[in-house]
Amino acid sequence: MAICKSRHRYWNLLGALPDDQGGIGRHKCCGCAYEKGYQAGLTRSGRILVDLNSLHESQAGTVRHKSPQAAYAKGYYEGVQASYQTMKFAV
Ligand SMILES: [Zn+2]
């Protein structure tokens, strides 16, 4: 998988994620995981599925060695929250 070049590698909000010390997620990009989770949450897909193979690799920035599973779950949660805020303003 390609190396991630996105700015999300440096997002501070991902700095508090737990470390992934040795799983296959260790070198995956948590920014990519967060954004995928966020999109799934925004549509409330009901599917919390982290496909580690679909994520870019990253060894840089805030996301280095963080857990992509936790990043996806955080993104999903915040996407769901955002979806309710969008509805609130739309009414
Ligand atoms: Zn990425």
PDB file of the backbone (N, CA, C, O) and the ligand in Angstrom, with CONECT records:
HET     ZN  A 101       1
ATOM      1  N   MET A   1       0.852  -1.202   0.000  1.00  0.00           N
ATOM      2  CA  MET A   1       0.000   0.000   0.000  1.00  0.00           C
ATOM      3  C   MET A   1       0.880   1.240   0.000  1.00  0.00           C
ATOM      4  O   MET A   1       1.982   1.239   0.549  1.00  0.00           O
ATOM      5  N   ALA A   2       0.384   2.279  -0.614  1.00  0.00           N
ATOM      6  CA  ALA A   2       1.149   3.517  -0.769  1.00  0.00           C
ATOM      7  C   ALA A   2       1.400   4.200   0.577  1.00  0.00           C
ATOM      8  O   ALA A   2       0.716   3.950   1.569  1.00  0.00           O
ATOM      9  N   ILE A   3       2.395   5.060   0.568  1.00  0.00           N
ATOM     10  CA  ILE A   3       2.697   5.866   1.749  1.00  0.00           C
ATOM     11  C   ILE A   3       1.778   7.089   1.762  1.00  0.00           C
ATOM     12  O   ILE A   3       1.637   7.781   0.754  1.00  0.00           O
ATOM     13  N   CYS A   4       1.164   7.340   2.900  1.00  0.00           N
ATOM     14  CA  CYS A   4       0.241   8.476   3.006  1.00  0.00           C
ATOM     15  C   CYS A   4       1.012   9.792   3.033  1.00  0.00           C
ATOM     16  O   CYS A   4       2.025   9.928   3.720  1.00  0.00           O
ATOM     17  N   LYS A   5       0.504  10.754   2.266  1.00  0.00           N
ATOM     18  CA  LYS A   5       1.129  12.084   2.229  1.00  0.00           C
ATOM     19  C   LYS A   5       0.193  13.160   2.771  1.00  0.00           C
ATOM     20  O   LYS A   5       0.504  14.349   2.715  1.00  0.00           O
ATOM     21  N   SER A   6      -0.957  12.733   3.297  1.00  0.00           N
ATOM     22  CA  SER A   6      -1.976  13.710   3.696  1.00  0.00           C
ATOM     23  C   SER A   6      -1.575  14.496   4.943  1.00  0.00           C
ATOM     24  O   SER A   6      -0.801  14.028   5.778  1.00  0.00           O
ATOM     25  N   ARG A   7      -2.128  15.705   5.038  1.00  0.00           N
ATOM     26  CA  ARG A   7      -1.871  16.548   6.212  1.00  0.00           C
ATOM     27  C   ARG A   7      -2.464  15.956   7.487  1.00  0.00           C
ATOM     28  O   ARG A   7      -2.061  16.329   8.588  1.00  0.00           O
ATOM     29  N   HIS A   8      -3.428  15.028   7.343  1.00  0.00           N
ATOM     30  CA  HIS A   8      -4.055  14.488   8.550  1.00  0.00           C
ATOM     31  C   HIS A   8      -3.059  13.705   9.419  1.00  0.00           C
ATOM     32  O   HIS A   8      -3.358  13.378  10.567  1.00  0.00           O
ATOM     33  N   ARG A   9      -1.902  13.413   8.878  1.00  0.00           N
ATOM     34  CA  ARG A   9      -0.876  12.748   9.698  1.00  0.00           C
ATOM     35  C   ARG A   9      -0.415  13.638  10.850  1.00  0.00           C
ATOM     36  O   ARG A   9       0.176  13.156  11.816  1.00  0.00           O
ATOM     37  N   TYR A  10      -0.687  14.935  10.742  1.00  0.00           N
ATOM     38  CA  TYR A  10      -0.215  15.876  11.762  1.00  0.00           C
ATOM     39  C   TYR A  10      -1.348  16.459  12.607  1.00  0.00           C
ATOM     40  O   TYR A  10      -1.129  17.391  13.380  1.00  0.00           O
ATOM     41  N   TRP A  11      -2.551  15.915  12.463  1.00  0.00           N
ATOM     42  CA  TRP A  11      -3.674  16.417  13.247  1.00  0.00           C
ATOM     43  C   TRP A  11      -3.456  16.119  14.732  1.00  0.00           C
ATOM     44  O   TRP A  11      -3.209  14.979  15.125  1.00  0.00           O
ATOM     45  N   ASN A  12      -3.554  17.170  15.542  1.00  0.00           N
ATOM     46  CA  ASN A  12      -3.365  16.999  16.986  1.00  0.00           C
ATOM     47  C   ASN A  12      -4.423  16.104  17.611  1.00  0.00           C
ATOM     48  O   ASN A  12      -4.160  15.423  18.602  1.00  0.00           O
ATOM     49  N   LEU A  13      -5.624  16.105  17.032  1.00  0.00           N
ATOM     50  CA  LEU A  13      -6.705  15.321  17.630  1.00  0.00           C
ATOM     51  C   LEU A  13      -6.400  13.828  17.622  1.00  0.00           C
ATOM     52  O   LEU A  13      -7.038  13.057  18.340  1.00  0.00           O
ATOM     53  N   LEU A  14      -5.432  13.422  16.816  1.00  0.00           N
ATOM     54  CA  LEU A  14      -5.073  12.000  16.762  1.00  0.00           C
ATOM     55  C   LEU A  14      -3.923  11.652  17.714  1.00  0.00           C
ATOM     56  O   LEU A  14      -3.531  10.490  17.819  1.00  0.00           O
ATOM     57  N   GLY A  15      -3.395  12.647  18.395  1.00  0.00           N
ATOM     58  CA  GLY A  15      -2.230  12.424  19.240  1.00  0.00           C
ATOM     59  C   GLY A  15      -2.514  11.627  20.494  1.00  0.00           C
ATOM     60  O   GLY A  15      -1.606  11.028  21.069  1.00  0.00           O
ATOM     61  N   ALA A  16      -3.775  11.611  20.929  1.00  0.00           N
ATOM     62  CA  ALA A  16      -4.125  10.933  22.175  1.00  0.00           C
ATOM     63  C   ALA A  16      -4.531   9.476  21.966  1.00  0.00           C
ATOM     64  O   ALA A  16      -4.918   8.798  22.918  1.00  0.00           O
ATOM     65  N   LEU A  17      -4.447   8.999  20.746  1.00  0.00           N
ATOM     66  CA  LEU A  17      -4.813   7.603  20.485  1.00  0.00           C
ATOM     67  C   LEU A  17      -3.843   6.664  21.192  1.00  0.00           C
ATOM     68  O   LEU A  17      -2.682   7.012  21.407  1.00  0.00           O
ATOM     69  N   PRO A  18      -4.321   5.473  21.552  1.00  0.00           N
ATOM     70  CA  PRO A  18      -3.407   4.501  22.160  1.00  0.00           C
ATOM     71  C   PRO A  18      -2.346   4.039  21.160  1.00  0.00           C
ATOM     72  O   PRO A  18      -2.577   4.034  19.950  1.00  0.00           O
ATOM     73  N   ASP A  19      -1.212   3.663  21.669  1.00  0.00           N
ATOM     74  CA  ASP A  19      -0.136   3.147  20.821  1.00  0.00           C
ATOM     75  C   ASP A  19      -0.449   1.731  20.362  1.00  0.00           C
ATOM     76  O   ASP A  19      -1.011   0.931  21.110  1.00  0.00           O
ATOM     77  N   ASP A  20      -0.082   1.439  19.139  1.00  0.00           N
ATOM     78  CA  ASP A  20      -0.156   0.071  18.630  1.00  0.00           C
ATOM     79  C   ASP A  20       1.280  -0.436  18.541  1.00  0.00           C
ATOM     80  O   ASP A  20       2.027  -0.064  17.636  1.00  0.00           O
ATOM     81  N   GLN A  21       1.650  -1.275  19.478  1.00  0.00           N
ATOM     82  CA  GLN A  21       3.068  -1.649  19.600  1.00  0.00           C
ATOM     83  C   GLN A  21       3.514  -2.758  18.665  1.00  0.00           C
ATOM     84  O   GLN A  21       4.704  -2.865  18.366  1.00  0.00           O
ATOM     85  N   GLY A  22       2.600  -3.576  18.202  1.00  0.00           N
ATOM     86  CA  GLY A  22       3.112  -4.678  17.400  1.00  0.00           C
ATOM     87  C   GLY A  22       2.124  -5.328  16.468  1.00  0.00           C
ATOM     88  O   GLY A  22       2.470  -6.286  15.777  1.00  0.00           O
ATOM     89  N   GLY A  23       0.895  -4.832  16.429  1.00  0.00           N
ATOM     90  CA  GLY A  23      -0.108  -5.422  15.548  1.00  0.00           C
ATOM     91  C   GLY A  23       0.146  -5.059  14.104  1.00  0.00           C
ATOM     92  O   GLY A  23       1.088  -4.334  13.784  1.00  0.00           O
ATOM     93  N   ILE A  24      -0.715  -5.577  13.226  1.00  0.00           N
ATOM     94  CA  ILE A  24      -0.503  -5.247  11.815  1.00  0.00           C
ATOM     95  C   ILE A  24      -0.918  -3.810  11.525  1.00  0.00           C
ATOM     96  O   ILE A  24      -0.638  -3.282  10.449  1.00  0.00           O
ATOM     97  N   GLY A  25      -1.594  -3.174  12.499  1.00  0.00           N
ATOM     98  CA  GLY A  25      -1.984  -1.782  12.314  1.00  0.00           C
ATOM     99  C   GLY A  25      -0.882  -0.794  12.626  1.00  0.00           C
ATOM    100  O   GLY A  25      -1.030   0.408  12.407  1.00  0.00           O
ATOM    101  N   ARG A  26       0.216  -1.301  13.136  1.00  0.00           N
ATOM    102  CA  ARG A  26       1.272  -0.427  13.652  1.00  0.00           C
ATOM    103  C   ARG A  26       1.755   0.612  12.655  1.00  0.00           C
ATOM    104  O   ARG A  26       2.017   1.756  13.025  1.00  0.00           O
ATOM    105  N   HIS A  27       1.873   0.224  11.408  1.00  0.00           N
ATOM    106  CA  HIS A  27       2.406   1.152  10.410  1.00  0.00           C
ATOM    107  C   HIS A  27       1.340   1.700   9.474  1.00  0.00           C
ATOM    108  O   HIS A  27       1.655   2.284   8.437  1.00  0.00           O
ATOM    109  N   LYS A  28       0.069   1.507   9.847  1.00  0.00           N
ATOM    110  CA  LYS A  28      -1.007   2.053   9.017  1.00  0.00           C
ATOM    111  C   LYS A  28      -1.295   3.483   9.425  1.00  0.00           C
ATOM    112  O   LYS A  28      -1.024   3.884  10.557  1.00  0.00           O
ATOM    113  N   CYS A  29      -1.846   4.250   8.499  1.00  0.00           N
ATOM    114  CA  CYS A  29      -2.096   5.667   8.765  1.00  0.00           C
ATOM    115  C   CYS A  29      -3.394   5.854   9.551  1.00  0.00           C
ATOM    116  O   CYS A  29      -4.476   5.526   9.062  1.00  0.00           O
ATOM    117  N   CYS A  30      -3.281   6.376  10.756  1.00  0.00           N
ATOM    118  CA  CYS A  30      -4.462   6.603  11.596  1.00  0.00           C
ATOM    119  C   CYS A  30      -5.297   7.756  11.076  1.00  0.00           C
ATOM    120  O   CYS A  30      -6.496   7.822  11.348  1.00  0.00           O
ATOM    121  N   GLY A  31      -4.692   8.655  10.339  1.00  0.00           N
ATOM    122  CA  GLY A  31      -5.462   9.747   9.733  1.00  0.00           C
ATOM    123  C   GLY A  31      -6.428   9.198   8.694  1.00  0.00           C
ATOM    124  O   GLY A  31      -7.588   9.607   8.638  1.00  0.00           O
ATOM    125  N   CYS A  32      -5.951   8.276   7.878  1.00  0.00           N
ATOM    126  CA  CYS A  32      -6.822   7.623   6.892  1.00  0.00           C
ATOM    127  C   CYS A  32      -7.929   6.853   7.601  1.00  0.00           C
ATOM    128  O   CYS A  32      -9.086   6.891   7.182  1.00  0.00           O
ATOM    129  N   ALA A  33      -7.564   6.144   8.692  1.00  0.00           N
ATOM    130  CA  ALA A  33      -8.555   5.376   9.449  1.00  0.00           C
ATOM    131  C   ALA A  33      -9.606   6.301  10.044  1.00  0.00           C
ATOM    132  O   ALA A  33     -10.800   6.006   9.997  1.00  0.00           O
ATOM    133  N   TYR A  34      -9.158   7.428  10.607  1.00  0.00           N
ATOM    134  CA  TYR A  34     -10.085   8.388  11.209  1.00  0.00           C
ATOM    135  C   TYR A  34     -11.055   8.927  10.160  1.00  0.00           C
ATOM    136  O   TYR A  34     -12.259   9.014  10.405  1.00  0.00           O
ATOM    137  N   GLU A  35     -10.535   9.281   9.011  1.00  0.00           N
ATOM    138  CA  GLU A  35     -11.402   9.866   7.976  1.00  0.00           C
ATOM    139  C   GLU A  35     -12.400   8.846   7.436  1.00  0.00           C
ATOM    140  O   GLU A  35     -13.546   9.197   7.152  1.00  0.00           O
ATOM    141  N   LYS A  36     -11.986   7.600   7.293  1.00  0.00           N
ATOM    142  CA  LYS A  36     -12.929   6.561   6.863  1.00  0.00           C
ATOM    143  C   LYS A  36     -14.015   6.357   7.918  1.00  0.00           C
ATOM    144  O   LYS A  36     -15.193   6.219   7.588  1.00  0.00           O
ATOM    145  N   GLY A  37     -13.613   6.337   9.184  1.00  0.00           N
ATOM    146  CA  GLY A  37     -14.575   6.178  10.262  1.00  0.00           C
ATOM    147  C   GLY A  37     -15.534   7.346  10.323  1.00  0.00           C
ATOM    148  O   GLY A  37     -16.732   7.167  10.540  1.00  0.00           O
ATOM    149  N   TYR A  38     -15.007   8.538  10.132  1.00  0.00           N
ATOM    150  CA  TYR A  38     -15.836   9.749  10.177  1.00  0.00           C
ATOM    151  C   TYR A  38     -16.916   9.712   9.098  1.00  0.00           C
ATOM    152  O   TYR A  38     -18.078  10.029   9.351  1.00  0.00           O
ATOM    153  N   GLN A  39     -16.514   9.325   7.908  1.00  0.00           N
ATOM    154  CA  GLN A  39     -17.488   9.255   6.801  1.00  0.00           C
ATOM    155  C   GLN A  39     -18.567   8.212   7.087  1.00  0.00           C
ATOM    156  O   GLN A  39     -19.744   8.435   6.805  1.00  0.00           O
ATOM    157  N   ALA A  40     -18.156   7.068   7.649  1.00  0.00           N
ATOM    158  CA  ALA A  40     -19.122   6.020   7.984  1.00  0.00           C
ATOM    159  C   ALA A  40     -20.069   6.508   9.080  1.00  0.00           C
ATOM    160  O   ALA A  40     -21.262   6.205   9.056  1.00  0.00           O
ATOM    161  N   GLY A  41     -19.533   7.267  10.040  1.00  0.00           N
ATOM    162  CA  GLY A  41     -20.351   7.793  11.125  1.00  0.00           C
ATOM    163  C   GLY A  41     -21.316   8.862  10.652  1.00  0.00           C
ATOM    164  O   GLY A  41     -22.456   8.934  11.113  1.00  0.00           O
ATOM    165  N   LEU A  42     -20.854   9.688   9.734  1.00  0.00           N
ATOM    166  CA  LEU A  42     -21.678  10.782   9.218  1.00  0.00           C
ATOM    167  C   LEU A  42     -22.942  10.250   8.558  1.00  0.00           C
ATOM    168  O   LEU A  42     -23.998  10.878   8.633  1.00  0.00           O
ATOM    169  N   THR A  43     -22.835   9.103   7.916  1.00  0.00           N
ATOM    170  CA  THR A  43     -23.999   8.494   7.278  1.00  0.00           C
ATOM    171  C   THR A  43     -24.669   7.488   8.205  1.00  0.00           C
ATOM    172  O   THR A  43     -25.661   6.859   7.838  1.00  0.00           O
ATOM    173  N   ARG A  44     -24.118   7.339   9.415  1.00  0.00           N
ATOM    174  CA  ARG A  44     -24.580   6.338  10.396  1.00  0.00           C
ATOM    175  C   ARG A  44     -24.766   4.988   9.719  1.00  0.00           C
ATOM    176  O   ARG A  44     -25.835   4.381   9.774  1.00  0.00           O
ATOM    177  N   SER A  45     -23.726   4.554   9.101  1.00  0.00           N
ATOM    178  CA  SER A  45     -23.778   3.328   8.302  1.00  0.00           C
ATOM    179  C   SER A  45     -24.092   2.101   9.138  1.00  0.00           C
ATOM    180  O   SER A  45     -24.606   1.107   8.625  1.00  0.00           O
ATOM    181  N   GLY A  46     -23.779   2.170  10.439  1.00  0.00           N
ATOM    182  CA  GLY A  46     -24.000   0.998  11.279  1.00  0.00           C
ATOM    183  C   GLY A  46     -22.925  -0.049  11.109  1.00  0.00           C
ATOM    184  O   GLY A  46     -22.958  -1.097  11.754  1.00  0.00           O
ATOM    185  N   ARG A  47     -21.969   0.235  10.238  1.00  0.00           N
ATOM    186  CA  ARG A  47     -20.893  -0.734   9.998  1.00  0.00           C
ATOM    187  C   ARG A  47     -19.593  -0.150  10.529  1.00  0.00           C
ATOM    188  O   ARG A  47     -19.042   0.795   9.966  1.00  0.00           O
ATOM    189  N   ILE A  48     -19.122  -0.726  11.610  1.00  0.00           N
ATOM    190  CA  ILE A  48     -17.834  -0.292  12.142  1.00  0.00           C
ATOM    191  C   ILE A  48     -16.831  -1.369  11.765  1.00  0.00           C
ATOM    192  O   ILE A  48     -16.624  -2.346  12.485  1.00  0.00           O
ATOM    193  N   LEU A  49     -16.228  -1.156  10.628  1.00  0.00           N
ATOM    194  CA  LEU A  49     -15.340  -2.169  10.068  1.00  0.00           C
ATOM    195  C   LEU A  49     -14.059  -1.487   9.613  1.00  0.00           C
ATOM    196  O   LEU A  49     -14.071  -0.657   8.704  1.00  0.00           O
ATOM    197  N   VAL A  50     -12.971  -1.842  10.248  1.00  0.00           N
ATOM    198  CA  VAL A  50     -11.693  -1.244   9.890  1.00  0.00           C
ATOM    199  C   VAL A  50     -10.946  -2.208   8.979  1.00  0.00           C
ATOM    200  O   VAL A  50     -10.446  -3.242   9.423  1.00  0.00           O
ATOM    201  N   ASP A  51     -10.879  -1.860   7.714  1.00  0.00           N
ATOM    202  CA  ASP A  51     -10.136  -2.684   6.767  1.00  0.00           C
ATOM    203  C   ASP A  51      -8.699  -2.170   6.712  1.00  0.00           C
ATOM    204  O   ASP A  51      -8.374  -1.251   5.961  1.00  0.00           O
ATOM    205  N   LEU A  52      -7.853  -2.791   7.530  1.00  0.00           N
ATOM    206  CA  LEU A  52      -6.471  -2.301   7.645  1.00  0.00           C
ATOM    207  C   LEU A  52      -5.743  -2.326   6.301  1.00  0.00           C
ATOM    208  O   LEU A  52      -4.874  -1.493   6.046  1.00  0.00           O
ATOM    209  N   ASN A  53      -6.097  -3.279   5.450  1.00  0.00           N
ATOM    210  CA  ASN A  53      -5.410  -3.380   4.168  1.00  0.00           C
ATOM    211  C   ASN A  53      -5.737  -2.226   3.231  1.00  0.00           C
ATOM    212  O   ASN A  53      -5.003  -1.968   2.277  1.00  0.00           O
ATOM    213  N   SER A  54      -6.842  -1.531   3.503  1.00  0.00           N
ATOM    214  CA  SER A  54      -7.223  -0.420   2.624  1.00  0.00           C
ATOM    215  C   SER A  54      -6.555   0.890   3.035  1.00  0.00           C
ATOM    216  O   SER A  54      -6.673   1.894   2.332  1.00  0.00           O
ATOM    217  N   LEU A  55      -5.860   0.885   4.161  1.00  0.00           N
ATOM    218  CA  LEU A  55      -5.248   2.123   4.660  1.00  0.00           C
ATOM    219  C   LEU A  55      -3.843   2.300   4.091  1.00  0.00           C
ATOM    220  O   LEU A  55      -3.117   1.334   3.854  1.00  0.00           O
ATOM    221  N   HIS A  56      -3.485   3.563   3.880  1.00  0.00           N
ATOM    222  CA  HIS A  56      -2.113   3.848   3.485  1.00  0.00           C
ATOM    223  C   HIS A  56      -1.170   3.586   4.661  1.00  0.00           C
ATOM    224  O   HIS A  56      -1.586   3.527   5.818  1.00  0.00           O
ATOM    225  N   GLU A  57       0.091   3.432   4.332  1.00  0.00           N
ATOM    226  CA  GLU A  57       1.113   3.292   5.364  1.00  0.00           C
ATOM    227  C   GLU A  57       1.529   4.683   5.845  1.00  0.00           C
ATOM    228  O   GLU A  57       1.504   5.642   5.074  1.00  0.00           O
ATOM    229  N   SER A  58       1.906   4.789   7.102  1.00  0.00           N
ATOM    230  CA  SER A  58       2.476   6.048   7.571  1.00  0.00           C
ATOM    231  C   SER A  58       3.404   5.811   8.749  1.00  0.00           C
ATOM    232  O   SER A  58       3.103   5.041   9.661  1.00  0.00           O
ATOM    233  N   GLN A  59       4.519   6.480   8.706  1.00  0.00           N
ATOM    234  CA  GLN A  59       5.490   6.422   9.801  1.00  0.00           C
ATOM    235  C   GLN A  59       5.766   7.822  10.307  1.00  0.00           C
ATOM    236  O   GLN A  59       6.719   8.047  11.052  1.00  0.00           O
ATOM    237  N   ALA A  60       4.920   8.769   9.896  1.00  0.00           N
ATOM    238  CA  ALA A  60       5.241  10.171  10.165  1.00  0.00           C
ATOM    239  C   ALA A  60       4.194  10.843  11.026  1.00  0.00           C
ATOM    240  O   ALA A  60       3.063  10.372  11.147  1.00  0.00           O
ATOM    241  N   GLY A  61       4.590  11.944  11.618  1.00  0.00           N
ATOM    242  CA  GLY A  61       3.647  12.841  12.264  1.00  0.00           C
ATOM    243  C   GLY A  61       3.059  12.321  13.553  1.00  0.00           C
ATOM    244  O   GLY A  61       3.604  11.425  14.198  1.00  0.00           O
ATOM    245  N   THR A  62       1.909  12.918  13.916  1.00  0.00           N
ATOM    246  CA  THR A  62       1.225  12.603  15.160  1.00  0.00           C
ATOM    247  C   THR A  62       0.758  11.159  15.201  1.00  0.00           C
ATOM    248  O   THR A  62       0.661  10.563  16.273  1.00  0.00           O
ATOM    249  N   VAL A  63       0.464  10.591  14.024  1.00  0.00           N
ATOM    250  CA  VAL A  63      -0.180   9.281  13.960  1.00  0.00           C
ATOM    251  C   VAL A  63       0.805   8.116  14.035  1.00  0.00           C
ATOM    252  O   VAL A  63       0.397   6.955  14.016  1.00  0.00           O
ATOM    253  N   ARG A  64       2.080   8.419  14.118  1.00  0.00           N
ATOM    254  CA  ARG A  64       3.085   7.367  14.115  1.00  0.00           C
ATOM    255  C   ARG A  64       2.851   6.355  15.233  1.00  0.00           C
ATOM    256  O   ARG A  64       2.789   6.711  16.410  1.00  0.00           O
ATOM    257  N   HIS A  65       2.725   5.100  14.845  1.00  0.00           N
ATOM    258  CA  HIS A  65       2.588   3.973  15.778  1.00  0.00           C
ATOM    259  C   HIS A  65       1.328   4.033  16.641  1.00  0.00           C
ATOM    260  O   HIS A  65       1.274   3.406  17.699  1.00  0.00           O
ATOM    261  N   LYS A  66       0.323   4.775  16.204  1.00  0.00           N
ATOM    262  CA  LYS A  66      -0.947   4.796  16.933  1.00  0.00           C
ATOM    263  C   LYS A  66      -1.877   3.722  16.379  1.00  0.00           C
ATOM    264  O   LYS A  66      -1.654   3.176  15.299  1.00  0.00           O
ATOM    265  N   SER A  67      -2.930   3.435  17.152  1.00  0.00           N
ATOM    266  CA  SER A  67      -3.855   2.360  16.785  1.00  0.00           C
ATOM    267  C   SER A  67      -4.865   2.822  15.736  1.00  0.00           C
ATOM    268  O   SER A  67      -5.664   3.719  16.004  1.00  0.00           O
ATOM    269  N   PRO A  68      -4.838   2.218  14.539  1.00  0.00           N
ATOM    270  CA  PRO A  68      -5.819   2.609  13.520  1.00  0.00           C
ATOM    271  C   PRO A  68      -7.236   2.169  13.892  1.00  0.00           C
ATOM    272  O   PRO A  68      -8.209   2.792  13.466  1.00  0.00           O
ATOM    273  N   GLN A  69      -7.359   1.098  14.686  1.00  0.00           N
ATOM    274  CA  GLN A  69      -8.697   0.695  15.133  1.00  0.00           C
ATOM    275  C   GLN A  69      -9.311   1.791  15.996  1.00  0.00           C
ATOM    276  O   GLN A  69     -10.476   2.151  15.825  1.00  0.00           O
ATOM    277  N   ALA A  70      -8.511   2.319  16.927  1.00  0.00           N
ATOM    278  CA  ALA A  70      -9.005   3.389  17.786  1.00  0.00           C
ATOM    279  C   ALA A  70      -9.286   4.646  16.974  1.00  0.00           C
ATOM    280  O   ALA A  70     -10.249   5.362  17.248  1.00  0.00           O
ATOM    281  N   ALA A  71      -8.446   4.918  15.974  1.00  0.00           N
ATOM    282  CA  ALA A  71      -8.651   6.087  15.125  1.00  0.00           C
ATOM    283  C   ALA A  71      -9.967   5.976  14.365  1.00  0.00           C
ATOM    284  O   ALA A  71     -10.709   6.952  14.249  1.00  0.00           O
ATOM    285  N   TYR A  72     -10.252   4.794  13.853  1.00  0.00           N
ATOM    286  CA  TYR A  72     -11.504   4.581  13.112  1.00  0.00           C
ATOM    287  C   TYR A  72     -12.701   4.769  14.036  1.00  0.00           C
ATOM    288  O   TYR A  72     -13.677   5.425  13.673  1.00  0.00           O
ATOM    289  N   ALA A  73     -12.622   4.187  15.239  1.00  0.00           N
ATOM    290  CA  ALA A  73     -13.728   4.282  16.196  1.00  0.00           C
ATOM    291  C   ALA A  73     -13.963   5.737  16.608  1.00  0.00           C
ATOM    292  O   ALA A  73     -15.108   6.176  16.718  1.00  0.00           O
ATOM    293  N   LYS A  74     -12.887   6.477  16.832  1.00  0.00           N
ATOM    294  CA  LYS A  74     -13.001   7.905  17.180  1.00  0.00           C
ATOM    295  C   LYS A  74     -13.642   8.677  16.026  1.00  0.00           C
ATOM    296  O   LYS A  74     -14.520   9.515  16.235  1.00  0.00           O
ATOM    297  N   GLY A  75     -13.192   8.383  14.817  1.00  0.00           N
ATOM    298  CA  GLY A  75     -13.769   9.040  13.643  1.00  0.00           C
ATOM    299  C   GLY A  75     -15.237   8.716  13.486  1.00  0.00           C
ATOM    300  O   GLY A  75     -16.044   9.593  13.176  1.00  0.00           O
ATOM    301  N   TYR A  76     -15.588   7.456  13.698  1.00  0.00           N
ATOM    302  CA  TYR A  76     -16.989   7.044  13.575  1.00  0.00           C
ATOM    303  C   TYR A  76     -17.842   7.799  14.584  1.00  0.00           C
ATOM    304  O   TYR A  76     -18.893   8.339  14.237  1.00  0.00           O
ATOM    305  N   TYR A  77     -17.393   7.835  15.825  1.00  0.00           N
ATOM    306  CA  TYR A  77     -18.131   8.510  16.891  1.00  0.00           C
ATOM    307  C   TYR A  77     -18.320  10.000  16.575  1.00  0.00           C
ATOM    308  O   TYR A  77     -19.415  10.541  16.726  1.00  0.00           O
ATOM    309  N   GLU A  78     -17.265  10.638  16.145  1.00  0.00           N
ATOM    310  CA  GLU A  78     -17.350  12.067  15.874  1.00  0.00           C
ATOM    311  C   GLU A  78     -18.162  12.347  14.614  1.00  0.00           C
ATOM    312  O   GLU A  78     -18.794  13.397  14.498  1.00  0.00           O
ATOM    313  N   GLY A  79     -18.143  11.404  13.669  1.00  0.00           N
ATOM    314  CA  GLY A  79     -18.996  11.521  12.477  1.00  0.00           C
ATOM    315  C   GLY A  79     -20.466  11.431  12.847  1.00  0.00           C
ATOM    316  O   GLY A  79     -21.289  12.179  12.319  1.00  0.00           O
ATOM    317  N   VAL A  80     -20.801  10.514  13.756  1.00  0.00           N
ATOM    318  CA  VAL A  80     -22.190  10.381  14.221  1.00  0.00           C
ATOM    319  C   VAL A  80     -22.618  11.664  14.923  1.00  0.00           C
ATOM    320  O   VAL A  80     -23.713  12.173  14.683  1.00  0.00           O
ATOM    321  N   GLN A  81     -21.752  12.186  15.792  1.00  0.00           N
ATOM    322  CA  GLN A  81     -22.065  13.455  16.472  1.00  0.00           C
ATOM    323  C   GLN A  81     -22.320  14.562  15.455  1.00  0.00           C
ATOM    324  O   GLN A  81     -23.280  15.321  15.590  1.00  0.00           O
ATOM    325  N   ALA A  82     -21.481  14.654  14.454  1.00  0.00           N
ATOM    326  CA  ALA A  82     -21.625  15.696  13.433  1.00  0.00           C
ATOM    327  C   ALA A  82     -22.918  15.521  12.652  1.00  0.00           C
ATOM    328  O   ALA A  82     -23.539  16.506  12.255  1.00  0.00           O
ATOM    329  N   SER A  83     -23.329  14.283  12.430  1.00  0.00           N
ATOM    330  CA  SER A  83     -24.557  14.035  11.671  1.00  0.00           C
ATOM    331  C   SER A  83     -25.768  14.566  12.426  1.00  0.00           C
ATOM    332  O   SER A  83     -26.710  15.063  11.808  1.00  0.00           O
ATOM    333  N   TYR A  84     -25.758  14.470  13.748  1.00  0.00           N
ATOM    334  CA  TYR A  84     -26.873  15.009  14.535  1.00  0.00           C
ATOM    335  C   TYR A  84     -26.849  16.522  14.542  1.00  0.00           C
ATOM    336  O   TYR A  84     -27.903  17.155  14.505  1.00  0.00           O
ATOM    337  N   GLN A  85     -25.667  17.113  14.587  1.00  0.00           N
ATOM    338  CA  GLN A  85     -25.581  18.565  14.546  1.00  0.00           C
ATOM    339  C   GLN A  85     -26.077  19.097  13.217  1.00  0.00           C
ATOM    340  O   GLN A  85     -26.738  20.134  13.166  1.00  0.00           O
ATOM    341  N   THR A  86     -25.761  18.391  12.139  1.00  0.00           N
ATOM    342  CA  THR A  86     -26.232  18.798  10.808  1.00  0.00           C
ATOM    343  C   THR A  86     -27.749  18.782  10.765  1.00  0.00           C
ATOM    344  O   THR A  86     -28.372  19.688  10.211  1.00  0.00           O
ATOM    345  N   MET A  87     -28.350  17.735  11.359  1.00  0.00           N
ATOM    346  CA  MET A  87     -29.809  17.644  11.367  1.00  0.00           C
ATOM    347  C   MET A  87     -30.418  18.780  12.184  1.00  0.00           C
ATOM    348  O   MET A  87     -31.423  19.374  11.794  1.00  0.00           O
ATOM    349  N   LYS A  88     -29.793  19.071  13.321  1.00  0.00           N
ATOM    350  CA  LYS A  88     -30.324  20.094  14.198  1.00  0.00           C
ATOM    351  C   LYS A  88     -30.414  21.444  13.458  1.00  0.00           C
ATOM    352  O   LYS A  88     -31.398  22.172  13.585  1.00  0.00           O
ATOM    353  N   PHE A  89     -29.375  21.750  12.693  1.00  0.00           N
ATOM    354  CA  PHE A  89     -29.362  23.024  11.987  1.00  0.00           C
ATOM    355  C   PHE A  89     -30.283  23.004  10.776  1.00  0.00           C
ATOM    356  O   PHE A  89     -30.731  24.053  10.314  1.00  0.00           O
ATOM    357  N   ALA A  90     -30.562  21.824  10.268  1.00  0.00           N
ATOM    358  CA  ALA A  90     -31.377  21.733   9.062  1.00  0.00           C
ATOM    359  C   ALA A  90     -32.854  21.913   9.384  1.00  0.00           C
ATOM    360  O   ALA A  90     -33.634  22.265   8.499  1.00  0.00           O
ATOM    361  N   VAL A  91     -33.257  21.679  10.636  1.00  0.00           N
ATOM    362  CA  VAL A  91     -34.677  21.745  10.997  1.00  0.00           C
ATOM    363  C   VAL A  91     -35.145  23.189  11.059  1.00  0.00           C
ATOM    364  O   VAL A  91     -36.313  23.447  11.347  1.00  0.00           O
TER     365      VAL A  91
HETATM  366 ZN    ZN A 101      -3.397   8.946   5.857  1.00  0.00          ZN2+
END
